[in-house]
């Protein structure tokens, strides 16, 4: 009896494997080229700098990353009544435990942690105060102590309760959440993660000056970054800068920042620029906000709670 050798399945396997090769850059030694893209979102400009084999892949990845940022804006915005955040705020005081999306849950959970570690200097229930001060900025006048006191009565991070199964309860009536101190950093993280799904890791994501840095560009030891203290070459971390350079109110000889201390209800007046380095964009953003409120000399305990993070203060 003759033995027949069947080779077609093996050939099909080789063909299938060959077809998969282009999807995995680790099999390719194609040179990487620099590409840059910009996109308005979250009230600022997002920018992506990345290195990829060709413009087609880079463009697809950047578009997907920006779409991710846009989808997060629809969740986190406190300017839009139809955002998930606004719908959650509308349920405050109702006694309901509202099921929230994974991104909103992630941000609220980290926010609670930083609120606790900062003794309330960081507080996403600050919405009543931030909206009061936004109106004062537009009208160029101090909001008045009575208005501040009334808004403060609706602000307390302890009234934000995280329940099981991604459910959230806002315990008091007329609460209003504001994620302005953390949402942009979280968006940086998710945009970078989307780029990584296209096998692009040598990338920089910039959201209004806050940065998330991937591995260094080809042939370099890091990304050349201009910081308040001078230029540095960095990689594999996030940088968030907080200050009142562009948004402030001058009233009776004082300069009030848009960064509001939830404990006093008043914008900070120290005039310092705060820079934080952290492993993730969300953590850097939130810590920069908290450290701006705490001020120099009062951040040691907070920073010790988050290994791998650092803060610096600089006078303008």
Secondary structure, 3 states (H helix, E strand, C coil): CCCCCCCHHHHHHHHHHHHHHCCCHHHCCCCCEEEEEEEEECCEEEEEEEEECCHHHHHHHHHHHHHHHHHHHHHHCCCCCCCHHHHHHCCCCCCCCEECCHHHHHHHHHHHHHHHHCCCCCCCCCHHHHHHHHHHHHHCCCCCHHHHHHHHCCCCHHHEEEECCCEEEECCCCCCCCCCCCHHHHHHHHHHHHHHHCCCCCEEEEECCEEEECCCCCCCCCEEEEECCEEEEECCCEEEEECCCCCEEEECCEEEECCEECCCCEECCCCEEEEEEECCHHHHHHHHHHHHHHCCCCCHHHHHCCCCCEEEEEEC
